[in-house]
Amino acid sequence: MDRVNQYRQIVRDFLQDFAADDPEAQLIFDEQRDRYLVMHNGWRNDYRIYGCAMQLDLIEGKVWIQHNSTEIVIDRELVGRGIAPQDIVLGFRAPKVRERLAAALQKNIGSKP
């Protein structure tokens, strides 16, 4: 399996695992455009629950974290599942900040046993 297809599978598995115990979670996978989302749509008593929990895209062979409204540190989860730190882009951050955070992630991941 080539690297991009492997990343697609990792992203799908990660989001499926995240949504597994939540009956209101909706998985939305657009595999032609490499867009992968988890949406919530439902009710808790009289309170409407609707919105995107996570969005991950594959762009030019890299996994872009476009949105994260959870407490999960997605980049570390993805690295733990086999995605190279240099292939993760924090798309929700400004480009200058993104570069510094990517360098810090690579340094932190590289120093762990």
N, CA, C and O atoms as a GROMACS GRO file, in nm:
protein
  452
    1MET      N    1   0.086  -0.118   0.000
    1MET     CA    2   0.000   0.000   0.000
    1MET      C    3   0.090   0.124   0.000
    1MET      O    4   0.182   0.134   0.082
    2ASP      N    5   0.064   0.216  -0.091
    2ASP     CA    6   0.147   0.337  -0.093
    2ASP      C    7   0.114   0.427   0.026
    2ASP      O    8   0.013   0.409   0.093
    3ARG      N    9   0.200   0.524   0.050
    3ARG     CA   10   0.189   0.609   0.168
    3ARG      C   11   0.057   0.684   0.174
    3ARG      O   12  -0.005   0.689   0.280
    4VAL      N   13   0.011   0.742   0.064
    4VAL     CA   14  -0.113   0.819   0.065
    4VAL      C   15  -0.233   0.729   0.096
    4VAL      O   16  -0.320   0.768   0.175
    5ASN      N   17  -0.238   0.612   0.037
    5ASN     CA   18  -0.348   0.520   0.068
    5ASN      C   19  -0.341   0.473   0.213
    5ASN      O   20  -0.444   0.455   0.278
    6GLN      N   21  -0.221   0.455   0.263
    6GLN     CA   22  -0.206   0.419   0.404
    6GLN      C   23  -0.257   0.533   0.493
    6GLN      O   24  -0.325   0.507   0.592
    7TYR      N   25  -0.226   0.656   0.460
    7TYR     CA   26  -0.274   0.771   0.537
    7TYR      C   27  -0.426   0.781   0.532
    7TYR      O   28  -0.491   0.812   0.632
    8ARG      N   29  -0.483   0.756   0.414
    8ARG     CA   30  -0.630   0.756   0.403
    8ARG      C   31  -0.692   0.656   0.500
    8ARG      O   32  -0.788   0.687   0.570
    9GLN      N   33  -0.635   0.536   0.502
    9GLN     CA   34  -0.688   0.433   0.591
    9GLN      C   35  -0.671   0.471   0.737
    9GLN      O   36  -0.762   0.448   0.818
   10ILE      N   37  -0.558   0.528   0.772
   10ILE     CA   38  -0.535   0.570   0.911
   10ILE      C   39  -0.637   0.677   0.951
   10ILE      O   40  -0.694   0.671   1.060
   11VAL      N   41  -0.659   0.775   0.864
   11VAL     CA   42  -0.756   0.882   0.892
   11VAL      C   43  -0.896   0.825   0.908
   11VAL      O   44  -0.965   0.859   1.004
   12ARG      N   45  -0.937   0.738   0.818
   12ARG     CA   46  -1.070   0.677   0.828
   12ARG      C   47  -1.084   0.597   0.958
   12ARG      O   48  -1.184   0.609   1.028
   13ASP      N   49  -0.984   0.516   0.989
   13ASP     CA   50  -0.989   0.435   1.112
   13ASP      C   51  -0.994   0.523   1.236
   13ASP      O   52  -1.070   0.496   1.330
   14PHE      N   53  -0.914   0.629   1.237
   14PHE     CA   54  -0.911   0.720   1.352
   14PHE      C   55  -1.049   0.783   1.374
   14PHE      O   56  -1.099   0.786   1.487
   15LEU      N   57  -1.109   0.834   1.269
   15LEU     CA   58  -1.239   0.898   1.282
   15LEU      C   59  -1.349   0.798   1.317
   15LEU      O   60  -1.439   0.829   1.394
   16GLN      N   61  -1.341   0.679   1.262
   16GLN     CA   62  -1.439   0.575   1.297
   16GLN      C   63  -1.426   0.537   1.445
   16GLN      O   64  -1.527   0.519   1.513
   17ASP      N   65  -1.304   0.525   1.493
   17ASP     CA   66  -1.284   0.495   1.635
   17ASP      C   67  -1.338   0.608   1.723
   17ASP      O   68  -1.400   0.583   1.826
   18PHE      N   69  -1.314   0.732   1.681
   18PHE     CA   70  -1.364   0.846   1.756
   18PHE      C   71  -1.517   0.845   1.766
   18PHE      O   72  -1.573   0.873   1.871
   19ALA      N   73  -1.582   0.813   1.655
   19ALA     CA   74  -1.728   0.820   1.648
   19ALA      C   75  -1.799   0.693   1.695
   19ALA      O   76  -1.922   0.692   1.705
   20ALA      N   77  -1.725   0.589   1.725
   20ALA     CA   78  -1.784   0.457   1.750
   20ALA      C   79  -1.888   0.456   1.862
   20ALA      O   80  -1.991   0.388   1.849
   21ASP      N   81  -1.866   0.527   1.968
   21ASP     CA   82  -1.956   0.522   2.084
   21ASP      C   83  -2.056   0.637   2.090
   21ASP      O   84  -2.122   0.656   2.191
   22ASP      N   85  -2.066   0.712   1.982
   22ASP     CA   86  -2.155   0.828   1.981
   22ASP      C   87  -2.261   0.811   1.872
   22ASP      O   88  -2.232   0.829   1.754
   23PRO      N   89  -2.383   0.776   1.911
   23PRO     CA   90  -2.487   0.753   1.810
   23PRO      C   91  -2.524   0.878   1.729
   23PRO      O   92  -2.585   0.866   1.623
   24GLU      N   93  -2.489   0.996   1.778
   24GLU     CA   94  -2.520   1.118   1.705
   24GLU      C   95  -2.407   1.163   1.612
   24GLU      O   96  -2.421   1.261   1.539
   25ALA      N   97  -2.296   1.090   1.615
   25ALA     CA   98  -2.184   1.124   1.528
   25ALA      C   99  -2.212   1.075   1.386
   25ALA      O  100  -2.258   0.963   1.366
   26GLN      N  101  -2.184   1.160   1.291
   26GLN     CA  102  -2.199   1.125   1.150
   26GLN      C  103  -2.063   1.132   1.083
   26GLN      O  104  -1.996   1.235   1.086
   27LEU      N  105  -2.023   1.023   1.023
   27LEU     CA  106  -1.898   1.020   0.948
   27LEU      C  107  -1.926   1.062   0.805
   27LEU      O  108  -2.017   1.009   0.740
   28ILE      N  109  -1.850   1.156   0.756
   28ILE     CA  110  -1.866   1.204   0.619
   28ILE      C  111  -1.731   1.192   0.551
   28ILE      O  112  -1.638   1.267   0.581
   29PHE      N  113  -1.721   1.098   0.459
   29PHE     CA  114  -1.596   1.072   0.389
   29PHE      C  115  -1.617   1.101   0.240
   29PHE      O  116  -1.695   1.033   0.174
   30ASP      N  117  -1.547   1.200   0.189
   30ASP     CA  118  -1.545   1.230   0.046
   30ASP      C  119  -1.409   1.183  -0.005
   30ASP      O  120  -1.312   1.259  -0.004
   31GLU      N  121  -1.405   1.059  -0.049
   31GLU     CA  122  -1.277   0.999  -0.085
   31GLU      C  123  -1.224   1.049  -0.219
   31GLU      O  124  -1.104   1.038  -0.244
   32GLN      N  125  -1.309   1.103  -0.305
   32GLN     CA  126  -1.262   1.160  -0.431
   32GLN      C  127  -1.183   1.288  -0.407
   32GLN      O  128  -1.085   1.316  -0.476
   33ARG      N  129  -1.225   1.367  -0.308
   33ARG     CA  130  -1.159   1.494  -0.277
   33ARG      C  131  -1.072   1.485  -0.152
   33ARG      O  132  -1.009   1.583  -0.113
   34ASP      N  133  -1.067   1.366  -0.089
   34ASP     CA  134  -0.989   1.342   0.033
   34ASP      C  135  -1.028   1.437   0.146
   34ASP      O  136  -0.942   1.501   0.207
   35ARG      N  137  -1.157   1.444   0.174
   35ARG     CA  138  -1.212   1.521   0.285
   35ARG      C  139  -1.279   1.424   0.380
   35ARG      O  140  -1.358   1.340   0.338
   36TYR      N  141  -1.248   1.435   0.511
   36TYR     CA  142  -1.298   1.340   0.610
   36TYR      C  143  -1.344   1.419   0.732
   36TYR      O  144  -1.266   1.491   0.794
   37LEU      N  145  -1.474   1.404   0.767
   37LEU     CA  146  -1.531   1.482   0.877
   37LEU      C  147  -1.609   1.393   0.973
   37LEU      O  148  -1.657   1.285   0.937
   38VAL      N  149  -1.620   1.443   1.096
   38VAL     CA  150  -1.715   1.389   1.192
   38VAL      C  151  -1.805   1.505   1.230
   38VAL      O  152  -1.760   1.608   1.279
   39MET      N  153  -1.935   1.486   1.205
   39MET     CA  154  -2.036   1.587   1.239
   39MET      C  155  -2.124   1.534   1.351
   39MET      O  156  -2.142   1.413   1.366
   40HIS      N  157  -2.177   1.625   1.429
   40HIS     CA  158  -2.278   1.589   1.529
   40HIS      C  159  -2.409   1.655   1.490
   40HIS      O  160  -2.414   1.772   1.452
   41ASN      N  161  -2.516   1.577   1.500
   41ASN     CA  162  -2.646   1.626   1.462
   41ASN      C  163  -2.750   1.556   1.549
   41ASN      O  164  -2.777   1.438   1.530
   42GLY      N  165  -2.809   1.628   1.644
   42GLY     CA  166  -2.908   1.567   1.730
   42GLY      C  167  -2.952   1.661   1.841
   42GLY      O  168  -2.936   1.783   1.831
   43TRP      N  169  -3.009   1.603   1.944
   43TRP     CA  170  -3.063   1.681   2.055
   43TRP      C  171  -3.019   1.621   2.188
   43TRP      O  172  -3.008   1.500   2.202
   44ARG      N  173  -2.995   1.706   2.284
   44ARG     CA  174  -2.980   1.668   2.424
   44ARG      C  175  -3.083   1.748   2.501
   44ARG      O  176  -3.067   1.868   2.526
   45ASN      N  177  -3.189   1.679   2.538
   45ASN     CA  178  -3.306   1.745   2.596
   45ASN      C  179  -3.356   1.850   2.497
   45ASN      O  180  -3.390   1.815   2.384
   46ASP      N  181  -3.361   1.976   2.536
   46ASP     CA  182  -3.409   2.081   2.446
   46ASP      C  183  -3.294   2.156   2.377
   46ASP      O  184  -3.317   2.260   2.315
   47TYR      N  185  -3.174   2.105   2.388
   47TYR     CA  186  -3.057   2.172   2.332
   47TYR      C  187  -3.014   2.105   2.202
   47TYR      O  188  -2.988   1.985   2.199
   48ARG      N  189  -3.007   2.182   2.096
   48ARG     CA  190  -2.968   2.131   1.964
   48ARG      C  191  -2.817   2.113   1.958
   48ARG      O  192  -2.742   2.204   1.992
   49ILE      N  193  -2.774   1.997   1.915
   49ILE     CA  194  -2.633   1.967   1.895
   49ILE      C  195  -2.610   1.957   1.744
   49ILE      O  196  -2.665   1.868   1.679
   50TYR      N  197  -2.531   2.047   1.690
   50TYR     CA  198  -2.501   2.042   1.548
   50TYR      C  199  -2.366   2.108   1.525
   50TYR      O  200  -2.343   2.220   1.571
   51GLY      N  201  -2.279   2.040   1.455
   51GLY     CA  202  -2.152   2.101   1.420
   51GLY      C  203  -2.047   1.998   1.387
   51GLY      O  204  -2.066   1.878   1.406
   52CYS      N  205  -1.938   2.048   1.337
   52CYS     CA  206  -1.826   1.964   1.297
   52CYS      C  207  -1.734   1.943   1.418
   52CYS      O  208  -1.689   2.040   1.480
   53ALA      N  209  -1.709   1.818   1.451
   53ALA     CA  210  -1.616   1.786   1.560
   53ALA      C  211  -1.473   1.786   1.509
   53ALA      O  212  -1.383   1.840   1.574
   54MET      N  213  -1.452   1.726   1.392
   54MET     CA  214  -1.318   1.717   1.333
   54MET      C  215  -1.329   1.718   1.182
   54MET      O  216  -1.424   1.665   1.124
   55GLN      N  217  -1.230   1.779   1.119
   55GLN     CA  218  -1.215   1.768   0.974
   55GLN      C  219  -1.069   1.745   0.942
   55GLN      O  220  -0.982   1.822   0.984
   56LEU      N  221  -1.042   1.639   0.869
   56LEU     CA  222  -0.908   1.607   0.823
   56LEU      C  223  -0.912   1.596   0.672
   56LEU      O  224  -1.004   1.534   0.616
   57ASP      N  225  -0.815   1.654   0.604
   57ASP     CA  226  -0.805   1.648   0.459
   57ASP      C  227  -0.669   1.592   0.422
   57ASP      O  228  -0.572   1.611   0.495
   58LEU      N  229  -0.661   1.523   0.310
   58LEU     CA  230  -0.533   1.487   0.253
   58LEU      C  231  -0.508   1.580   0.136
   58LEU      O  232  -0.586   1.585   0.041
   59ILE      N  233  -0.399   1.654   0.144
   59ILE     CA  234  -0.364   1.750   0.041
   59ILE      C  235  -0.217   1.729   0.007
   59ILE      O  236  -0.130   1.742   0.093
   60GLU      N  237  -0.191   1.697  -0.119
   60GLU     CA  238  -0.055   1.677  -0.169
   60GLU      C  239   0.024   1.581  -0.079
   60GLU      O  240   0.140   1.607  -0.046
   61GLY      N  241  -0.040   1.471  -0.040
   61GLY     CA  242   0.028   1.367   0.036
   61GLY      C  243   0.044   1.393   0.184
   61GLY      O  244   0.110   1.316   0.254
   62LYS      N  245  -0.015   1.501   0.232
   62LYS     CA  246  -0.007   1.533   0.375
   62LYS      C  247  -0.145   1.536   0.436
   62LYS      O  248  -0.245   1.562   0.369
   63VAL      N  249  -0.150   1.508   0.567
   63VAL     CA  250  -0.276   1.512   0.640
   63VAL      C  251  -0.291   1.650   0.701
   63VAL      O  252  -0.209   1.692   0.784
   64TRP      N  253  -0.394   1.720   0.660
   64TRP     CA  254  -0.422   1.854   0.711
   64TRP      C  255  -0.531   1.844   0.817
   64TRP      O  256  -0.639   1.792   0.790
   65ILE      N  257  -0.502   1.893   0.935
   65ILE     CA  258  -0.603   1.902   1.040
   65ILE      C  259  -0.669   2.038   1.021
   65ILE      O  260  -0.612   2.141   1.056
   66GLN      N  261  -0.790   2.037   0.965
   66GLN     CA  262  -0.860   2.160   0.932
   66GLN      C  263  -0.944   2.213   1.047
   66GLN      O  264  -0.963   2.334   1.061
   67HIS      N  265  -0.994   2.120   1.131
   67HIS     CA  266  -1.079   2.163   1.242
   67HIS      C  267  -1.074   2.057   1.351
   67HIS      O  268  -1.071   1.937   1.324
   68ASN      N  269  -1.074   2.105   1.476
   68ASN     CA  270  -1.079   2.014   1.591
   68ASN      C  271  -1.152   2.086   1.703
   68ASN      O  272  -1.097   2.179   1.764
   69SER      N  273  -1.273   2.044   1.731
   69SER     CA  274  -1.347   2.103   1.843
   69SER      C  275  -1.355   2.004   1.960
   69SER      O  276  -1.448   2.010   2.041
   70THR      N  277  -1.257   1.915   1.967
   70THR     CA  278  -1.251   1.816   2.074
   70THR      C  279  -1.131   1.845   2.162
   70THR      O  280  -1.054   1.937   2.136
   71GLU      N  281  -1.116   1.766   2.266
   71GLU     CA  282  -0.998   1.778   2.353
   71GLU      C  283  -0.887   1.684   2.311
   71GLU      O  284  -0.784   1.677   2.378
   72ILE      N  285  -0.907   1.612   2.204
   72ILE     CA  286  -0.807   1.518   2.155
   72ILE      C  287  -0.696   1.594   2.084
   72ILE      O  288  -0.723   1.686   2.007
   73VAL      N  289  -0.573   1.555   2.109
   73VAL     CA  290  -0.458   1.612   2.038
   73VAL      C  291  -0.440   1.525   1.913
   73VAL      O  292  -0.370   1.424   1.915
   74ILE      N  293  -0.504   1.566   1.806
   74ILE     CA  294  -0.515   1.482   1.686
   74ILE      C  295  -0.378   1.451   1.628
   74ILE      O  296  -0.353   1.337   1.588
   75ASP      N  297  -0.289   1.548   1.621
   75ASP     CA  298  -0.159   1.523   1.558
   75ASP      C  299  -0.084   1.411   1.629
   75ASP      O  300  -0.024   1.327   1.563
   76ARG      N  301  -0.087   1.409   1.759
   76ARG     CA  302  -0.018   1.302   1.832
   76ARG      C  303  -0.086   1.167   1.812
   76ARG      O  304  -0.020   1.064   1.802
   77GLU      N  305  -0.218   1.168   1.806
   77GLU     CA  306  -0.292   1.043   1.780
   77GLU      C  307  -0.253   0.987   1.642
   77GLU      O  308  -0.230   0.867   1.627
   78LEU      N  309  -0.246   1.076   1.544
   78LEU     CA  310  -0.213   1.031   1.408
   78LEU      C  311  -0.069   0.980   1.399
   78LEU      O  312  -0.043   0.881   1.330
   79VAL      N  313   0.023   1.047   1.466
   79VAL     CA  314   0.162   1.001   1.468
   79VAL      C  315   0.168   0.862   1.532
   79VAL      O  316   0.239   0.774   1.484
   80GLY      N  317   0.094   0.844   1.640
   80GLY     CA  318   0.090   0.714   1.706
   80GLY      C  319   0.034   0.604   1.618
   80GLY      O  320   0.060   0.486   1.642
   81ARG      N  321  -0.043   0.640   1.519
   81ARG     CA  322  -0.103   0.542   1.428
   81ARG      C  323  -0.020   0.522   1.301
   81ARG      O  324  -0.055   0.440   1.216
   82GLY      N  325   0.088   0.598   1.287
   82GLY     CA  326   0.178   0.574   1.175
   82GLY      C  327   0.197   0.685   1.075
   82GLY      O  328   0.264   0.666   0.974
   83ILE      N  329   0.139   0.802   1.099
   83ILE     CA  330   0.160   0.914   1.007
   83ILE      C  331   0.285   0.989   1.052
   83ILE      O  332   0.300   1.022   1.170
   84ALA      N  333   0.374   1.015   0.958
   84ALA     CA  334   0.499   1.085   0.989
   84ALA      C  335   0.470   1.228   1.034
   84ALA      O  336   0.386   1.295   0.974
   85PRO      N  337   0.537   1.274   1.140
   85PRO     CA  338   0.512   1.411   1.188
   85PRO      C  339   0.526   1.518   1.081
   85PRO      O  340   0.452   1.616   1.080
   86GLN      N  341   0.621   1.500   0.990
   86GLN     CA  342   0.642   1.600   0.885
   86GLN      C  343   0.530   1.599   0.781
   86GLN      O  344   0.523   1.688   0.697
   87ASP      N  345   0.442   1.498   0.788
   87ASP     CA  346   0.330   1.491   0.694
   87ASP      C  347   0.198   1.536   0.758
   87ASP      O  348   0.091   1.510   0.704
   88ILE      N  349   0.206   1.603   0.871
   88ILE     CA  350   0.087   1.657   0.936
   88ILE      C  351   0.094   1.808   0.931
   88ILE      O  352   0.195   1.868   0.967
   89VAL      N  353  -0.014   1.869   0.884
   89VAL     CA  354  -0.021   2.015   0.872
   89VAL      C  355  -0.138   2.063   0.958
   89VAL      O  356  -0.249   2.013   0.946
   90LEU      N  357  -0.111   2.159   1.044
   90LEU     CA  358  -0.216   2.219   1.126
   90LEU      C  359  -0.283   2.329   1.046
   90LEU      O  360  -0.250   2.447   1.059
   91GLY      N  361  -0.377   2.289   0.963
   91GLY     CA  362  -0.442   2.380   0.868
   91GLY      C  363  -0.522   2.490   0.933
   91GLY      O  364  -0.551   2.591   0.869
   92PHE      N  365  -0.560   2.473   1.059
   92PHE     CA  366  -0.640   2.575   1.128
   92PHE      C  367  -0.552   2.684   1.188
   92PHE      O  368  -0.603   2.778   1.251
   93ARG      N  369  -0.421   2.674   1.170
   93ARG     CA  370  -0.328   2.776   1.218
   93ARG      C  371  -0.274   2.858   1.101
   93ARG      O  372  -0.268   2.810   0.988
   94ALA      N  373  -0.236   2.981   1.131
   94ALA     CA  374  -0.175   3.067   1.028
   94ALA      C  375  -0.044   3.003   0.980
   94ALA      O  376   0.023   2.936   1.057
   95PRO      N  377  -0.008   3.023   0.855
   95PRO     CA  378   0.112   2.958   0.800
   95PRO      C  379   0.239   2.979   0.882
   95PRO      O  380   0.315   2.884   0.899
   96LYS      N  381   0.263   3.098   0.933
   96LYS     CA  382   0.385   3.121   1.012
   96LYS      C  383   0.383   3.042   1.142
   96LYS      O  384   0.484   2.985   1.183
   97VAL      N  385   0.269   3.038   1.207
   97VAL     CA  386   0.255   2.964   1.332
   97VAL      C  387   0.265   2.814   1.304
   97VAL      O  388   0.325   2.739   1.381
   98ARG      N  389   0.207   2.771   1.193
   98ARG     CA  390   0.209   2.631   1.151
   98ARG      C  391   0.351   2.577   1.144
   98ARG      O  392   0.378   2.466   1.190
   99GLU      N  393   0.441   2.654   1.085
   99GLU     CA  394   0.581   2.609   1.070
   99GLU      C  395   0.647   2.588   1.206
   99GLU      O  396   0.716   2.488   1.226
  100ARG      N  397   0.627   2.680   1.299
  100ARG     CA  398   0.686   2.667   1.432
  100ARG      C  399   0.628   2.547   1.507
  100ARG      O  400   0.701   2.473   1.572
  101LEU      N  401   0.497   2.529   1.498
  101LEU     CA  402   0.434   2.417   1.566
  101LEU      C  403   0.478   2.283   1.506
  101LEU      O  404   0.497   2.186   1.579
  102ALA      N  405   0.493   2.278   1.375
  102ALA     CA  406   0.538   2.155   1.310
  102ALA      C  407   0.679   2.118   1.357
  102ALA      O  408   0.708   2.002   1.382
  103ALA      N  409   0.765   2.218   1.367
  103ALA     CA  410   0.901   2.192   1.415
  103ALA      C  411   0.900   2.142   1.560
  103ALA      O  412   0.975   2.051   1.594
  104ALA      N  413   0.815   2.201   1.642
  104ALA     CA  414   0.806   2.157   1.782
  104ALA      C  415   0.751   2.015   1.791
  104ALA      O  416   0.799   1.936   1.872
  105LEU      N  417   0.651   1.983   1.711
  105LEU     CA  418   0.596   1.848   1.711
  105LEU      C  419   0.702   1.746   1.673
  105LEU      O  420   0.716   1.643   1.739
  106GLN      N  421   0.777   1.775   1.568
  106GLN     CA  422   0.882   1.682   1.524
  106GLN      C  423   0.987   1.664   1.632
  106GLN      O  424   1.036   1.554   1.653
  107LYS      N  425   1.022   1.773   1.699
  107LYS     CA  426   1.122   1.765   1.805
  107LYS      C  427   1.069   1.682   1.922
  107LYS      O  428   1.140   1.596   1.974
  108ASN      N  429   0.943   1.707   1.964
  108ASN     CA  430   0.885   1.635   2.077
  108ASN      C  431   0.865   1.487   2.046
  108ASN      O  432   0.893   1.402   2.130
  109ILE      N  433   0.818   1.456   1.929
  109ILE     CA  434   0.796   1.316   1.890
  109ILE      C  435   0.930   1.244   1.880
  109ILE      O  436   0.943   1.129   1.922
  110GLY      N  437   1.030   1.311   1.825
  110GLY     CA  438   1.161   1.250   1.809
  110GLY      C  439   1.232   1.221   1.940
  110GLY      O  440   1.316   1.132   1.945
  111SER      N  441   1.198   1.295   2.046
  111SER     CA  442   1.268   1.276   2.174
  111SER      C  443   1.202   1.171   2.262
  111SER      O  444   1.255   1.137   2.368
  112LYS      N  445   1.085   1.119   2.221
  112LYS     CA  446   1.016   1.018   2.301
  112LYS      C  447   1.072   0.882   2.269
  112LYS      O  448   1.107   0.854   2.155
  113PRO      N  449   1.082   0.795   2.371
  113PRO     CA  450   1.136   0.660   2.346
  113PRO      C  451   1.045   0.575   2.262
  113PRO      O  452   1.078   0.460   2.232
   0.00000   0.00000   0.00000
